[in-house]
Amino acid sequence: MARPVSGRGAVFTYTVNYHPYNPDIPTPYVIALVELSEQSGLRVAANIVDCEPDSVTCGMPVELCSQQGSGGAPQFAPRI
């Protein structure tokens, strides 16, 4: 059964991509696994936005953005 989630979580792991695979997505950009707050082990692949790629860290609190990225991936931003 599907249940709504808060959209809050933490960066579980990530990588910074410097290679322009898709010309619509400017590089560098962060590809991450975000572990959602609702359940340990509940993770989603996403992009981290609204911060410099070198500022992303494992465990960083993030929140879901309302729009998907140009590649269709969900986007999360640092939670303040």
All heavy atoms as a GROMACS GRO file, in nm:
protein
  595
    1MET      N    1   0.083  -0.117   0.000
    1MET     CA    2   0.000   0.000   0.000
    1MET      C    3   0.088   0.125   0.000
    1MET      O    4   0.181   0.136   0.079
    1MET     CB    5  -0.088  -0.003   0.126
    1MET     CG    6  -0.172   0.119   0.142
    1MET     SD    7  -0.303   0.081   0.258
    1MET     CE    8  -0.281   0.204   0.378
    2ALA      N    9   0.062   0.217  -0.091
    2ALA     CA   10   0.140   0.341  -0.101
    2ALA      C   11   0.099   0.437   0.010
    2ALA      O   12  -0.018   0.449   0.044
    2ALA     CB   13   0.115   0.405  -0.236
    3ARG      N   14   0.199   0.503   0.068
    3ARG     CA   15   0.175   0.602   0.173
    3ARG      C   16   0.251   0.728   0.138
    3ARG      O   17   0.364   0.721   0.089
    3ARG     CB   18   0.224   0.551   0.307
    3ARG     CG   19   0.147   0.432   0.354
    3ARG     CD   20   0.194   0.392   0.492
    3ARG     NE   21   0.132   0.265   0.524
    3ARG     CZ   22   0.176   0.184   0.616
    3ARG    NH1   23   0.282   0.214   0.685
    3ARG    NH2   24   0.112   0.072   0.641
    4PRO      N   25   0.194   0.844   0.166
    4PRO     CA   26   0.267   0.969   0.140
    4PRO      C   27   0.389   0.980   0.232
    4PRO      O   28   0.389   0.926   0.342
    4PRO     CB   29   0.165   1.078   0.169
    4PRO     CG   30   0.053   1.013   0.241
    4PRO     CD   31   0.062   0.865   0.219
    5VAL      N   32   0.491   1.050   0.184
    5VAL     CA   33   0.611   1.074   0.264
    5VAL      C   34   0.632   1.225   0.278
    5VAL      O   35   0.576   1.304   0.202
    5VAL     CB   36   0.736   1.007   0.202
    5VAL    CG1   37   0.723   0.856   0.205
    5VAL    CG2   38   0.760   1.055   0.061
    6SER      N   39   0.712   1.264   0.374
    6SER     CA   40   0.732   1.405   0.406
    6SER      C   41   0.817   1.479   0.302
    6SER      O   42   0.811   1.601   0.293
    6SER     CB   43   0.800   1.418   0.542
    6SER     OG   44   0.932   1.366   0.536
    7GLY      N   45   0.901   1.406   0.228
    7GLY     CA   46   0.993   1.471   0.136
    7GLY      C   47   1.122   1.514   0.204
    7GLY      O   48   1.207   1.577   0.143
    8ARG      N   49   1.139   1.475   0.329
    8ARG     CA   50   1.262   1.506   0.402
    8ARG      C   51   1.348   1.382   0.412
    8ARG      O   52   1.297   1.271   0.417
    8ARG     CB   53   1.230   1.557   0.542
    8ARG     CG   54   1.162   1.690   0.539
    8ARG     CD   55   1.127   1.736   0.678
    8ARG     NE   56   1.080   1.874   0.672
    8ARG     CZ   57   1.120   1.968   0.754
    8ARG    NH1   58   1.204   1.940   0.852
    8ARG    NH2   59   1.075   2.090   0.740
    9GLY      N   60   1.478   1.405   0.414
    9GLY     CA   61   1.568   1.293   0.425
    9GLY      C   62   1.711   1.340   0.445
    9GLY      O   63   1.735   1.456   0.480
   10ALA      N   64   1.805   1.251   0.420
   10ALA     CA   65   1.947   1.282   0.432
   10ALA      C   66   2.022   1.213   0.318
   10ALA      O   67   1.982   1.105   0.272
   10ALA     CB   68   2.000   1.234   0.567
   11VAL      N   69   2.128   1.276   0.274
   11VAL     CA   70   2.212   1.218   0.169
   11VAL      C   71   2.277   1.091   0.226
   11VAL      O   72   2.346   1.096   0.328
   11VAL     CB   73   2.319   1.317   0.121
   11VAL    CG1   74   2.415   1.251   0.022
   11VAL    CG2   75   2.253   1.440   0.058
   12PHE      N   76   2.251   0.978   0.162
   12PHE     CA   77   2.311   0.852   0.204
   12PHE      C   78   2.450   0.838   0.140
   12PHE      O   79   2.548   0.807   0.206
   12PHE     CB   80   2.220   0.735   0.166
   12PHE     CG   81   2.275   0.601   0.204
   12PHE    CD1   82   2.273   0.560   0.336
   12PHE    CD2   83   2.330   0.517   0.109
   12PHE    CE1   84   2.326   0.437   0.372
   12PHE    CE2   85   2.383   0.395   0.144
   12PHE     CZ   86   2.381   0.354   0.277
   13THR      N   87   2.455   0.859   0.008
   13THR     CA   88   2.581   0.859  -0.066
   13THR      C   89   2.561   0.942  -0.191
   13THR      O   90   2.447   0.969  -0.231
   13THR     CB   91   2.628   0.716  -0.099
   13THR    OG1   92   2.762   0.720  -0.150
   13THR    CG2   93   2.537   0.649  -0.200
   14TYR      N   94   2.670   0.983  -0.254
   14TYR     CA   95   2.657   1.070  -0.372
   14TYR      C   96   2.784   1.065  -0.457
   14TYR      O   97   2.889   1.016  -0.413
   14TYR     CB   98   2.630   1.214  -0.329
   14TYR     CG   99   2.748   1.280  -0.263
   14TYR    CD1  100   2.835   1.361  -0.335
   14TYR    CD2  101   2.776   1.258  -0.128
   14TYR    CE1  102   2.945   1.419  -0.274
   14TYR    CE2  103   2.885   1.316  -0.067
   14TYR     CZ  104   2.969   1.397  -0.141
   14TYR     OH  105   3.079   1.453  -0.081
   15THR      N  106   2.772   1.119  -0.576
   15THR     CA  107   2.886   1.141  -0.664
   15THR      C  108   2.862   1.271  -0.739
   15THR      O  109   2.747   1.312  -0.757
   15THR     CB  110   2.907   1.022  -0.762
   15THR    OG1  111   3.030   1.040  -0.832
   15THR    CG2  112   2.793   1.012  -0.862
   16VAL      N  113   2.969   1.335  -0.780
   16VAL     CA  114   2.958   1.457  -0.859
   16VAL      C  115   2.995   1.421  -1.003
   16VAL      O  116   3.101   1.364  -1.028
   16VAL     CB  117   3.052   1.568  -0.806
   16VAL    CG1  118   3.041   1.692  -0.892
   16VAL    CG2  119   3.020   1.600  -0.661
   17ASN      N  120   2.905   1.450  -1.095
   17ASN     CA  121   2.927   1.418  -1.235
   17ASN      C  122   2.979   1.541  -1.309
   17ASN      O  123   2.917   1.648  -1.305
   17ASN     CB  124   2.797   1.370  -1.300
   17ASN     CG  125   2.819   1.322  -1.440
   17ASN    OD1  126   2.924   1.270  -1.471
   17ASN    ND2  127   2.722   1.342  -1.526
   18TYR      N  128   3.092   1.525  -1.378
   18TYR     CA  129   3.152   1.633  -1.455
   18TYR      C  130   3.138   1.611  -1.605
   18TYR      O  131   3.166   1.700  -1.683
   18TYR     CB  132   3.302   1.646  -1.421
   18TYR     CG  133   3.325   1.690  -1.279
   18TYR    CD1  134   3.342   1.597  -1.177
   18TYR    CD2  135   3.329   1.824  -1.247
   18TYR    CE1  136   3.363   1.638  -1.046
   18TYR    CE2  137   3.350   1.866  -1.117
   18TYR     CZ  138   3.367   1.772  -1.018
   18TYR     OH  139   3.388   1.813  -0.889
   19HIS      N  140   3.095   1.491  -1.645
   19HIS     CA  141   3.083   1.459  -1.787
   19HIS      C  142   2.944   1.498  -1.838
   19HIS      O  143   2.844   1.457  -1.781
   19HIS     CB  144   3.108   1.310  -1.810
   19HIS     CG  145   3.108   1.273  -1.954
   19HIS    ND1  146   3.212   1.305  -2.038
   19HIS    CD2  147   3.017   1.209  -2.030
   19HIS    CE1  148   3.185   1.260  -2.160
   19HIS    NE2  149   3.066   1.202  -2.157
   20PRO      N  150   2.935   1.573  -1.947
   20PRO     CA  151   2.804   1.617  -1.999
   20PRO      C  152   2.733   1.508  -2.079
   20PRO      O  153   2.733   1.507  -2.201
   20PRO     CB  154   2.840   1.736  -2.087
   20PRO     CG  155   2.979   1.707  -2.135
   20PRO     CD  156   3.045   1.632  -2.022
   21TYR      N  157   2.669   1.413  -2.010
   21TYR     CA  158   2.594   1.307  -2.078
   21TYR      C  159   2.472   1.362  -2.149
   21TYR      O  160   2.434   1.315  -2.254
   21TYR     CB  161   2.550   1.199  -1.978
   21TYR     CG  162   2.664   1.116  -1.924
   21TYR    CD1  163   2.708   1.133  -1.794
   21TYR    CD2  164   2.727   1.023  -2.005
   21TYR    CE1  165   2.813   1.058  -1.745
   21TYR    CE2  166   2.832   0.947  -1.956
   21TYR     CZ  167   2.874   0.965  -1.827
   21TYR     OH  168   2.978   0.891  -1.778
   22ASN      N  169   2.407   1.460  -2.087
   22ASN     CA  170   2.287   1.520  -2.142
   22ASN      C  171   2.313   1.670  -2.157
   22ASN      O  172   2.333   1.739  -2.056
   22ASN     CB  173   2.168   1.495  -2.049
   22ASN     CG  174   2.038   1.551  -2.101
   22ASN    OD1  175   2.036   1.640  -2.185
   22ASN    ND2  176   1.928   1.501  -2.049
   23PRO      N  177   2.311   1.724  -2.278
   23PRO     CA  178   2.342   1.867  -2.297
   23PRO      C  179   2.244   1.960  -2.227
   23PRO      O  180   2.274   2.077  -2.206
   23PRO     CB  181   2.338   1.886  -2.448
   23PRO     CG  182   2.270   1.766  -2.503
   23PRO     CD  183   2.281   1.656  -2.403
   24ASP      N  184   2.126   1.910  -2.187
   24ASP     CA  185   2.028   1.994  -2.117
   24ASP      C  186   2.061   2.011  -1.969
   24ASP      O  187   2.000   2.093  -1.901
   24ASP     CB  188   1.888   1.932  -2.129
   24ASP     CG  189   1.836   1.933  -2.272
   24ASP    OD1  190   1.883   2.018  -2.352
   24ASP    OD2  191   1.750   1.849  -2.303
   25ILE      N  192   2.154   1.930  -1.918
   25ILE     CA  193   2.189   1.937  -1.776
   25ILE      C  194   2.331   1.991  -1.763
   25ILE      O  195   2.427   1.926  -1.802
   25ILE     CB  196   2.179   1.797  -1.711
   25ILE    CG1  197   2.039   1.740  -1.730
   25ILE    CG2  198   2.215   1.805  -1.564
   25ILE    CD1  199   2.024   1.596  -1.686
   26PRO      N  200   2.345   2.112  -1.708
   26PRO     CA  201   2.480   2.170  -1.694
   26PRO      C  202   2.563   2.094  -1.590
   26PRO      O  203   2.510   2.044  -1.490
   26PRO     CB  204   2.453   2.313  -1.648
   26PRO     CG  205   2.313   2.318  -1.603
   26PRO     CD  206   2.240   2.201  -1.661
   27THR      N  207   2.691   2.083  -1.616
   27THR     CA  208   2.782   2.015  -1.524
   27THR      C  209   2.860   2.120  -1.445
   27THR      O  210   2.875   2.233  -1.491
   27THR     CB  211   2.879   1.924  -1.601
   27THR    OG1  212   2.949   2.001  -1.696
   27THR    CG2  213   2.809   1.810  -1.669
   28PRO      N  214   2.911   2.084  -1.328
   28PRO     CA  215   2.894   1.957  -1.259
   28PRO      C  216   2.759   1.952  -1.188
   28PRO      O  217   2.698   2.055  -1.158
   28PRO     CB  218   3.008   1.956  -1.157
   28PRO     CG  219   3.031   2.099  -1.126
   28PRO     CD  220   3.000   2.175  -1.253
   29TYR      N  221   2.712   1.831  -1.162
   29TYR     CA  222   2.589   1.812  -1.085
   29TYR      C  223   2.603   1.690  -0.996
   29TYR      O  224   2.686   1.604  -1.020
   29TYR     CB  225   2.464   1.803  -1.175
   29TYR     CG  226   2.464   1.688  -1.273
   29TYR    CD1  227   2.407   1.566  -1.241
   29TYR    CD2  228   2.520   1.703  -1.400
   29TYR    CE1  229   2.405   1.461  -1.331
   29TYR    CE2  230   2.518   1.599  -1.492
   29TYR     CZ  231   2.460   1.478  -1.457
   29TYR     OH  232   2.459   1.375  -1.546
   30VAL      N  233   2.520   1.688  -0.892
   30VAL     CA  234   2.530   1.584  -0.790
   30VAL      C  235   2.420   1.480  -0.810
   30VAL      O  236   2.303   1.513  -0.822
   30VAL     CB  237   2.518   1.644  -0.648
   30VAL    CG1  238   2.525   1.534  -0.543
   30VAL    CG2  239   2.626   1.748  -0.624
   31ILE      N  240   2.462   1.354  -0.817
   31ILE     CA  241   2.370   1.240  -0.821
   31ILE      C  242   2.381   1.174  -0.684
   31ILE      O  243   2.492   1.143  -0.639
   31ILE     CB  244   2.410   1.139  -0.931
   31ILE    CG1  245   2.415   1.206  -1.067
   31ILE    CG2  246   2.315   1.020  -0.931
   31ILE    CD1  247   2.485   1.124  -1.174
   32ALA      N  248   2.268   1.155  -0.617
   32ALA     CA  249   2.273   1.104  -0.480
   32ALA      C  250   2.167   0.998  -0.455
   32ALA      O  251   2.067   0.989  -0.526
   32ALA     CB  252   2.251   1.220  -0.383
   33LEU      N  253   2.193   0.919  -0.354
   33LEU     CA  254   2.089   0.835  -0.293
   33LEU      C  255   2.048   0.908  -0.166
   33LEU      O  256   2.132   0.937  -0.080
   33LEU     CB  257   2.140   0.696  -0.258
   33LEU     CG  258   2.156   0.598  -0.373
   33LEU    CD1  259   2.208   0.464  -0.322
   33LEU    CD2  260   2.025   0.577  -0.444
   34VAL      N  261   1.920   0.943  -0.158
   34VAL     CA  262   1.867   1.012  -0.041
   34VAL      C  263   1.785   0.912   0.039
   34VAL      O  264   1.695   0.847  -0.016
   34VAL     CB  265   1.780   1.132  -0.084
   34VAL    CG1  266   1.710   1.195   0.036
   34VAL    CG2  267   1.865   1.236  -0.158
   35GLU      N  268   1.820   0.899   0.167
   35GLU     CA  269   1.743   0.811   0.255
   35GLU      C  270   1.631   0.895   0.318
   35GLU      O  271   1.658   0.995   0.384
   35GLU     CB  272   1.831   0.750   0.362
   35GLU     CG  273   1.758   0.647   0.445
   35GLU     CD  274   1.853   0.561   0.526
   35GLU    OE1  275   1.902   0.608   0.630
   35GLU    OE2  276   1.879   0.447   0.482
   36LEU      N  277   1.506   0.855   0.293
   36LEU     CA  278   1.392   0.930   0.342
   36LEU      C  279   1.375   0.911   0.492
   36LEU      O  280   1.407   0.806   0.548
   36LEU     CB  281   1.266   0.889   0.267
   36LEU     CG  282   1.272   0.914   0.115
   36LEU    CD1  283   1.144   0.867   0.048
   36LEU    CD2  284   1.298   1.061   0.084
   37SER      N  285   1.324   1.015   0.558
   37SER     CA  286   1.310   1.016   0.704
   37SER      C  287   1.214   0.911   0.757
   37SER      O  288   1.227   0.866   0.871
   37SER     CB  289   1.262   1.155   0.751
   37SER     OG  290   1.356   1.252   0.715
   38GLU      N  291   1.117   0.872   0.677
   38GLU     CA  292   1.012   0.782   0.725
   38GLU      C  293   1.059   0.642   0.761
   38GLU      O  294   0.997   0.575   0.843
   38GLU     CB  295   0.900   0.769   0.620
   38GLU     CG  296   0.807   0.888   0.613
   38GLU     CD  297   0.870   1.012   0.553
   38GLU    OE1  298   0.969   1.003   0.479
   38GLU    OE2  299   0.819   1.121   0.583
   39GLN      N  300   1.168   0.596   0.698
   39GLN     CA  301   1.208   0.457   0.721
   39GLN      C  302   1.354   0.438   0.687
   39GLN      O  303   1.399   0.478   0.579
   39GLN     CB  304   1.121   0.366   0.632
   39GLN     CG  305   1.155   0.221   0.640
   39GLN     CD  306   1.068   0.139   0.545
   39GLN    OE1  307   0.954   0.173   0.520
   39GLN    NE2  308   1.122   0.031   0.494
   40SER      N  309   1.427   0.374   0.774
   40SER     CA  310   1.566   0.342   0.747
   40SER      C  311   1.572   0.247   0.626
   40SER      O  312   1.494   0.152   0.618
   40SER     CB  313   1.627   0.274   0.870
   40SER     OG  314   1.760   0.238   0.845
   41GLY      N  315   1.659   0.275   0.533
   41GLY     CA  316   1.673   0.192   0.414
   41GLY      C  317   1.582   0.231   0.299
   41GLY      O  318   1.594   0.176   0.190
   42LEU      N  319   1.490   0.327   0.321
   42LEU     CA  320   1.401   0.375   0.214
   42LEU      C  321   1.475   0.486   0.140
   42LEU      O  322   1.488   0.598   0.190
   42LEU     CB  323   1.269   0.426   0.273
   42LEU     CG  324   1.166   0.481   0.174
   42LEU    CD1  325   1.127   0.375   0.071
   42LEU    CD2  326   1.044   0.531   0.249
   43ARG      N  327   1.529   0.453   0.023
   43ARG     CA  328   1.617   0.545  -0.049
   43ARG      C  329   1.566   0.571  -0.190
   43ARG      O  330   1.505   0.485  -0.252
   43ARG     CB  331   1.758   0.488  -0.056
   43ARG     CG  332   1.816   0.467   0.081
   43ARG     CD  333   1.955   0.407   0.074
   43ARG     NE  334   1.995   0.372   0.210
   43ARG     CZ  335   2.050   0.258   0.244
   43ARG    NH1  336   2.074   0.166   0.153
   43ARG    NH2  337   2.082   0.234   0.369
   44VAL      N  338   1.596   0.692  -0.239
   44VAL     CA  339   1.556   0.731  -0.373
   44VAL      C  340   1.675   0.798  -0.441
   44VAL      O  341   1.751   0.872  -0.378
   44VAL     CB  342   1.432   0.826  -0.368
   44VAL    CG1  343   1.462   0.952  -0.292
   44VAL    CG2  344   1.383   0.858  -0.506
   45ALA      N  345   1.695   0.767  -0.571
   45ALA     CA  346   1.799   0.831  -0.649
   45ALA      C  347   1.749   0.970  -0.689
   45ALA      O  348   1.633   0.985  -0.730
   45ALA     CB  349   1.832   0.749  -0.773
   46ALA      N  350   1.835   1.070  -0.674
   46ALA     CA  351   1.793   1.208  -0.699
   46ALA      C  352   1.914   1.295  -0.729
   46ALA      O  353   2.028   1.252  -0.715
   46ALA     CB  354   1.721   1.262  -0.576
   47ASN      N  355   1.886   1.418  -0.767
   47ASN     CA  356   1.989   1.520  -0.781
   47ASN      C  357   1.981   1.613  -0.660
   47ASN      O  358   1.873   1.638  -0.608
   47ASN     CB  359   1.971   1.603  -0.908
   47ASN     CG  360   1.993   1.522  -1.033
   47ASN    OD1  361   1.903   1.508  -1.114
   47ASN    ND2  362   2.111   1.466  -1.050
   48ILE      N  363   2.098   1.662  -0.616
   48ILE     CA  364   2.103   1.761  -0.509
   48ILE      C  365   2.127   1.895  -0.576
   48ILE      O  366   2.221   1.910  -0.655
   48ILE     CB  367   2.216   1.730  -0.407
   48ILE    CG1  368   2.202   1.586  -0.354
   48ILE    CG2  369   2.216   1.832  -0.295
   48ILE    CD1  370   2.074   1.557  -0.279
   49VAL      N  371   2.041   1.993  -0.547
   49VAL     CA  372   2.046   2.124  -0.612
   49VAL      C  373   2.052   2.236  -0.508
   49VAL      O  374   2.041   2.211  -0.388
   49VAL     CB  375   1.924   2.144  -0.705
   49VAL    CG1  376   1.923   2.041  -0.818
   49VAL    CG2  377   1.793   2.138  -0.627
   50ASP      N  378   2.068   2.358  -0.558
   50ASP     CA  379   2.069   2.479  -0.474
   50ASP      C  380   2.186   2.485  -0.376
   50ASP      O  381   2.174   2.542  -0.267
   50ASP     CB  382   1.936   2.496  -0.399
   50ASP     CG  383   1.818   2.516  -0.494
   50ASP    OD1  384   1.842   2.556  -0.610
   50ASP    OD2  385   1.705   2.492  -0.452
   51CYS      N  386   2.298   2.423  -0.414
   51CYS     CA  387   2.421   2.433  -0.336
   51CYS      C  388   2.538   2.396  -0.427
   51CYS      O  389   2.518   2.337  -0.533
   51CYS     CB  390   2.416   2.344  -0.212
   51CYS     SG  391   2.411   2.167  -0.249
   52GLU      N  392   2.656   2.431  -0.383
   52GLU     CA  393   2.776   2.393  -0.458
   52GLU      C  394   2.800   2.243  -0.444
   52GLU      O  395   2.782   2.188  -0.334
   52GLU     CB  396   2.898   2.470  -0.406
   52GLU     CG  397   2.894   2.618  -0.435
   52GLU     CD  398   2.891   2.647  -0.584
   52GLU    OE1  399   2.968   2.583  -0.660
   52GLU    OE2  400   2.812   2.734  -0.625
   53PRO      N  401   2.839   2.175  -0.553
   53PRO     CA  402   2.864   2.031  -0.544
   53PRO      C  403   2.962   1.992  -0.434
   53PRO      O  404   2.944   1.890  -0.367
   53PRO     CB  405   2.918   1.994  -0.682
   53PRO     CG  406   2.855   2.094  -0.773
   53PRO     CD  407   2.851   2.222  -0.691
   54ASP      N  408   3.067   2.076  -0.407
   54ASP     CA  409   3.164   2.037  -0.304
   54ASP      C  410   3.110   2.056  -0.162
   54ASP      O  411   3.176   2.017  -0.067
   54ASP     CB  412   3.298   2.108  -0.312
   54ASP     CG  413   3.314   2.212  -0.416
   54ASP    OD1  414   3.231   2.221  -0.503
   54ASP    OD2  415   3.416   2.282  -0.408
   55SER      N  416   2.992   2.116  -0.147
   55SER     CA  417   2.938   2.133  -0.013
   55SER      C  418   2.849   2.015   0.030
   55SER      O  419   2.810   2.006   0.146
   55SER     CB  420   2.857   2.263  -0.003
   55SER     OG  421   2.738   2.254  -0.079
   56VAL      N  422   2.820   1.924  -0.062
   56VAL     CA  423   2.736   1.808  -0.031
   56VAL      C  424   2.818   1.709   0.052
   56VAL      O  425   2.934   1.684   0.024
   56VAL     CB  426   2.684   1.741  -0.160
   56VAL    CG1  427   2.605   1.614  -0.129
   56VAL    CG2  428   2.599   1.838  -0.240
   57THR      N  429   2.754   1.655   0.156
   57THR     CA  430   2.820   1.556   0.241
   57THR      C  431   2.721   1.443   0.273
   57THR      O  432   2.599   1.464   0.269
   57THR     CB  433   2.867   1.617   0.375
   57THR    OG1  434   2.753   1.670   0.444
   57THR    CG2  435   2.970   1.727   0.352
   58CYS      N  436   2.774   1.326   0.304
   58CYS     CA  437   2.689   1.217   0.350
   58CYS      C  438   2.628   1.258   0.483
   58CYS      O  439   2.696   1.315   0.569
   58CYS     CB  440   2.770   1.088   0.365
   58CYS     SG  441   2.820   1.019   0.207
   59GLY      N  442   2.499   1.233   0.498
   59GLY     CA  443   2.428   1.269   0.620
   59GLY      C  444   2.367   1.408   0.615
   59GLY      O  445   2.294   1.446   0.706
   60MET      N  446   2.394   1.485   0.509
   60MET     CA  447   2.341   1.620   0.497
   60MET      C  448   2.188   1.616   0.489
   60MET      O  449   2.133   1.542   0.407
   60MET     CB  450   2.398   1.689   0.372
   60MET     CG  451   2.350   1.831   0.353
   60MET     SD  452   2.435   1.914   0.214
   60MET     CE  453   2.339   1.855   0.077
   61PRO      N  454   2.117   1.691   0.573
   61PRO     CA  455   1.970   1.693   0.566
   61PRO      C  456   1.923   1.764   0.440
   61PRO      O  457   1.975   1.870   0.405
   61PRO     CB  458   1.927   1.770   0.691
   61PRO     CG  459   2.050   1.812   0.762
   61PRO     CD  460   2.168   1.772   0.682
   62VAL      N  461   1.827   1.704   0.371
   62VAL     CA  462   1.775   1.760   0.246
   62VAL      C  463   1.622   1.751   0.245
   62VAL      O  464   1.562   1.678   0.323
   62VAL     CB  465   1.833   1.688   0.122
   62VAL    CG1  466   1.981   1.717   0.105
   62VAL    CG2  467   1.809   1.539   0.128
   63GLU      N  468   1.563   1.828   0.152
   63GLU     CA  469   1.418   1.830   0.138
   63GLU      C  470   1.383   1.829  -0.010
   63GLU      O  471   1.450   1.893  -0.091
   63GLU     CB  472   1.364   1.957   0.205
   63GLU     CG  473   1.215   1.961   0.217
   63GLU     CD  474   1.172   2.066   0.319
   63GLU    OE1  475   1.244   2.165   0.338
   63GLU    OE2  476   1.067   2.045   0.379
   64LEU      N  477   1.277   1.759  -0.045
   64LEU     CA  478   1.233   1.746  -0.183
   64LEU      C  479   1.190   1.881  -0.239
   64LEU      O  480   1.119   1.958  -0.174
   64LEU     CB  481   1.116   1.648  -0.192
   64LEU     CG  482   1.062   1.616  -0.331
   64LEU    CD1  483   1.167   1.543  -0.414
   64LEU    CD2  484   0.936   1.532  -0.319
   65CYS      N  485   1.234   1.912  -0.361
   65CYS     CA  486   1.191   2.033  -0.432
   65CYS      C  487   1.063   2.003  -0.508
   65CYS      O  488   1.036   1.888  -0.542
   65CYS     CB  489   1.299   2.078  -0.531
   65CYS     SG  490   1.456   2.120  -0.454
   66SER      N  491   0.987   2.105  -0.538
   66SER     CA  492   0.857   2.084  -0.604
   66SER      C  493   0.870   2.043  -0.750
   66SER      O  494   0.780   1.981  -0.805
   66SER     CB  495   0.770   2.209  -0.592
   66SER     OG  496   0.836   2.320  -0.649
   67GLN      N  497   0.981   2.078  -0.816
   67GLN     CA  498   0.997   2.044  -0.958
   67GLN      C  499   1.100   1.935  -0.977
   67GLN      O  500   1.199   1.928  -0.904
   67GLN     CB  501   1.042   2.166  -1.037
   67GLN     CG  502   0.936   2.272  -1.049
   67GLN     CD  503   0.984   2.384  -1.140
   67GLN    OE1  504   1.098   2.427  -1.132
   67GLN    NE2  505   0.896   2.430  -1.226
   68GLN      N  506   1.077   1.852  -1.081
   68GLN     CA  507   1.177   1.752  -1.120
   68GLN      C  508   1.284   1.820  -1.203
   68GLN      O  509   1.260   1.925  -1.261
   68GLN     CB  510   1.112   1.642  -1.204
   68GLN     CG  511   1.021   1.551  -1.126
   68GLN     CD  512   0.967   1.440  -1.214
   68GLN    OE1  513   0.962   1.452  -1.335
   68GLN    NE2  514   0.923   1.333  -1.152
   69GLY      N  515   1.400   1.757  -1.211
   69GLY     CA  516   1.508   1.809  -1.293
   69GLY      C  517   1.479   1.789  -1.441
   69GLY      O  518   1.386   1.716  -1.478
   70SER      N  519   1.559   1.851  -1.526
   70SER     CA  520   1.537   1.840  -1.670
   70SER      C  521   1.554   1.697  -1.719
   70SER      O  522   1.498   1.660  -1.821
   70SER     CB  523   1.630   1.935  -1.746
   70SER     OG  524   1.764   1.905  -1.717
   71GLY      N  525   1.628   1.614  -1.646
   71GLY     CA  526   1.642   1.474  -1.682
   71GLY      C  527   1.531   1.387  -1.623
   71GLY      O  528   1.528   1.267  -1.645
   72GLY      N  529   1.439   1.447  -1.548
   72GLY     CA  530   1.326   1.374  -1.490
   72GLY      C  531   1.348   1.324  -1.349
   72GLY      O  532   1.257   1.272  -1.286
   73ALA      N  533   1.470   1.339  -1.296
   73ALA     CA  534   1.499   1.290  -1.161
   73ALA      C  535   1.440   1.384  -1.056
   73ALA      O  536   1.433   1.504  -1.077
   73ALA     CB  537   1.650   1.280  -1.141
   74PRO      N  538   1.402   1.328  -0.941
   74PRO     CA  539   1.361   1.416  -0.832
   74PRO      C  540   1.480   1.501  -0.788
   74PRO      O  541   1.595   1.460  -0.803
   74PRO     CB  542   1.319   1.321  -0.720
   74PRO     CG  543   1.344   1.183  -0.767
   74PRO     CD  544   1.396   1.189  -0.907
   75GLN      N  545   1.450   1.618  -0.736
   75GLN     CA  546   1.556   1.708  -0.688
   75GLN      C  547   1.534   1.736  -0.539
   75GLN      O  548   1.422   1.760  -0.495
   75GLN     CB  549   1.552   1.840  -0.763
   75GLN     CG  550   1.582   1.825  -0.910
   75GLN     CD  551   1.590   1.959  -0.978
   75GLN    OE1  552   1.699   2.012  -0.997
   75GLN    NE2  553   1.476   2.015  -1.014
   76PHE      N  554   1.644   1.731  -0.465
   76PHE     CA  555   1.643   1.765  -0.323
   76PHE      C  556   1.738   1.881  -0.302
   76PHE      O  557   1.840   1.892  -0.370
   76PHE     CB  558   1.690   1.646  -0.239
   76PHE     CG  559   1.586   1.538  -0.222
   76PHE    CD1  560   1.560   1.449  -0.325
   76PHE    CD2  561   1.516   1.525  -0.104
   76PHE    CE1  562   1.466   1.348  -0.310
   76PHE    CE2  563   1.421   1.424  -0.087
   76PHE     CZ  564   1.396   1.336  -0.190
   77ALA      N  565   1.705   1.969  -0.207
   77ALA     CA  566   1.791   2.083  -0.172
   77ALA      C  567   1.826   2.073  -0.024
   77ALA      O  568   1.752   2.012   0.054
   77ALA     CB  569   1.717   2.213  -0.201
   78PRO      N  570   1.938   2.136   0.014
   78PRO     CA  571   1.975   2.134   0.156
   78PRO      C  572   1.862   2.190   0.241
   78PRO      O  573   1.796   2.287   0.203
   78PRO     CB  574   2.099   2.224   0.163
   78PRO     CG  575   2.154   2.222   0.024
   78PRO     CD  576   2.036   2.207  -0.066
   79ARG      N  577   1.840   2.128   0.355
   79ARG     CA  578   1.738   2.173   0.450
   79ARG      C  579   1.806   2.263   0.552
   79ARG      O  580   1.908   2.226   0.609
   79ARG     CB  581   1.674   2.052   0.517
   79ARG     CG  582   1.547   2.081   0.588
   79ARG     CD  583   1.482   1.954   0.635
   79ARG     NE  584   1.570   1.880   0.724
   79ARG     CZ  585   1.566   1.750   0.741
   79ARG    NH1  586   1.479   1.677   0.676
   79ARG    NH2  587   1.648   1.689   0.822
   80ILE      N  588   1.750   2.376   0.572
   80ILE     CA  589   1.811   2.474   0.665
   80ILE      C  590   1.746   2.465   0.801
   80ILE      O  591   1.636   2.431   0.821
   80ILE     CB  592   1.800   2.616   0.610
   80ILE    CG1  593   1.873   2.622   0.477
   80ILE    CG2  594   1.854   2.717   0.706
   80ILE    CD1  595   1.855   2.748   0.400
   0.00000   0.00000   0.00000
